[in-house]
Amino acid sequence: MASKDNFTAETKIKIRLDASANGCSGMFWRSKPDMNASVSAPDWPRNGAVFLGWKSQEHPGWVKVDHEKGYWMPIEQHGKPVCHFDAK
């Protein structure tokens, strides 16, 4: 079955991370679109970090991060947004 996602240079977007509404200083990367798939990597993004990626249609509520390790990030945590698409 073909993927619904179109992860190309043309569909890439800028994303700003801010998990402060949940009392967090940032978010760990995920190895797959699953909240329990946290990756303990030293380059996990802190609040205010801006990175590139794609909103996934195949996995609603997730972004595929443009990272050499193929990481994912949830758009929300506990009903509060952590990925913001108004990145400047």
HELIX and SHEET records of a PDB file:
HELIX    1   1 ALA A    9  THR A   11  5                                   3    
HELIX    2   2 SER A   20  ASN A   22  5                                   3    
SHEET    1   A 5 TRP A  72  PRO A  74  0                                        
SHEET    2   A 5 TRP A  62  VAL A  65 -1                                        
SHEET    3   A 5 VAL A  50  LYS A  55 -1                                        
SHEET    4   A 5 ILE A  13  LEU A  17 -1                                        
SHEET    5   A 5 CYS A  83  HIS A  84 -1                                        
SHEET    1   B 2 TRP A  29  ARG A  30  0                                        
SHEET    2   B 2 SER A  38  VAL A  39 -1                                        
SHEET    1   C 2 GLU A  76  GLN A  77  0                                        
SHEET    2   C 2 LYS A  80  PRO A  81 -1                                        
END                                                                             
